[in-house]
Amino acid sequence: MNPHETEPAADAAAAYLTALHARLTADRCTVTTPPWKDRRVVAGARADRKARWFGTKAELFVFAAAVPEVDAATLGEFTVWAMSYAKGLRGGIPGARNAALVLPALVSTRVRPEAAQWAAQDARILDTTLISRPITVEAAPDVVRTTLYRGRVAWGGMFTGHVLEKAALYFP
């Protein structure tokens, strides 16, 4: 392989992020590309308000980055970063008819089993104002495996269906 060629694994993760960017844009998200640890992050944000949520505004933030390998420690670091970043972006008064939901995803051709297990265990909560559902995406040229917690949570539980619907749309 010459130094100007990229490996197929990196191409698969990059292609996944490009497709994610298109899916976020098609769903009318505001899409940006902030840096995280010298990596480009695809970030999408949208706000929805529905009568069945009693007029509460649900802000959804999506963050995804490609890494050589997803392990539990890196996914944990990325989740903390994404939640902090989202906390700085969110509008309105936290908790006052506003909910913030975060989908932090790491994409790679190599996802360690403990990282996928950590993502599937439970949602993470920051200061009772942000809920995240970390995601691992194993994007190989021939198959994509997505892992996230699909259960309910005590705080923000009325948004579970909405978040899972958006997660399925963005991370097929």
N, C-alpha and C positions, 0 to 999 in steps of 0.2 A: 504494500500500500504506500503510495507516495504521500508526502506531507500535506498536499492540498486536497486529498480525498477525505471524506468523512466516513466514519464507520456506519454500517446499516442501522445499528442500534440507536445511534444519535439521530439519524435521519428519521426513524420511526417516532421517537419522542418529539422531535421538532415538528413533524407532520401532524402529530396529535395536537400539539399546542396551536398550530395554524388553524386546524379544524375547530378547535375549541373557541378561538378568537372569532371565527365566522359564526358559530352557534350563538355565542353571547351577543354579537352584533345583530343577528337575525331576531333575537328575542328582545331587542331594544334596550340592552344594557349599555351603560357608559363603559367603554373599554379603554384601559390605559396599560402601560408596561413599566411599572416601577422596578427598581433593582432590589435583589436580595442576595447577599453574599456574591456579588459579581455575576449573578445570573439574571436573565430577563424573566420577569414574571408577567404572565397574562392575568390582568385583573379586571373583573367586571363588577358593576354595581347597578342595582335597580331597587326601586321602592314600589310596594304594592299596598293598597288599602282595600279591604273587602268588608261588606256589611256583616258577614258571619264572624268576623274578628272584632266586632263591636267598634268599628271605626279605627282600630289600631293600625298604624303604619308598620309594615314589615320591610325592613331594609335587608337586602341580600347582597353579600359580598362574596365573590369567587376569586380565588388566587390559585394559580397553577404555575409550576416551574418544572423544568426537566433537570434531572440529576443523573449521574452515572449509576447509582444504586440507591434504592430507598431502604433505609433502616429505621428502627423505631426512634433512635435519638435524633436523626435528621428530621423525621416527620414531626417529632415533638417540637423541635426548634422552629420549624417552619410554621407550625400551628400557632405557637406563641407570637411569632412575628406577625402573622396574618391577622390575628385577633387584635394585637396592639395597633396595627396599621388601620384596620377597620374602625377601631374605637376613635381614632383621630379623624376619620372621614365622615362618620355618621352625623346625620342632621337631627335637629330637635333635641329635646331633653330626654336623656336615658330614662326608661321606665315610665315616662309620662305618655302613654298611648303610642310608644315606639318600641319596636323589637328589632334587634340586630342579629342576623344569622350569617354565619361565615362557613364557606366551603373551601378549606385549604387543601390543595391536591398536589402531590408530587408524582411526576411521570417519569418512568424509566423502563428499560427492558428487563431490569433486575429488581424485583421487589422481595425483600427478605420476608419470610413467613411471620416473624414477630412484628414487623411493621404492619402487615395486613391485619394481623390479630389485634394490634393496638387500635387501628382505625375502626375495626368492627365492634370493639368492646362497648363504647358508650360515647355520647356527645360530651364535649368539654365546655365548661362554663367559666367565664371571666367576670368577676365582680357582679354577678347576677344580672349583667346588662348585655352580655354577648354569649351566644351559643354557637359552638362550631361543631362540625361533623367532618373530621379529617378524612381524606380520601387518598388511597393509593391507586395508581393506574399503571398496570403492567402493559406497556404498549410495544409489543413485538410486531414485526412485519406481517405476521399471519393471524394474530389473535390479540384481543384487548381484554384485560380482566380488571374490573373496578371493584374496590372494596370500601365500604363505609358503613357506619352504624345506621340501621334502618328502623330502629325502635323509637318509642316515644320518650319524651323527657318531661320532668315535672314542671319546670319553668319554660314557657314558650311552646307547650305541647299542642296548642291549637294551630300552630304553624307547621306541624310535622308533615302533613300531606303536601303542603305547598313546597316545602324545602325538598322533600323526596321527589316530587314531580320535576322541579327545576334541576335537581342533581341528575335525574335520569335523562333529561333533555341535554344537559351540558356534558355529561360524562357517560355516554352510551357504552 
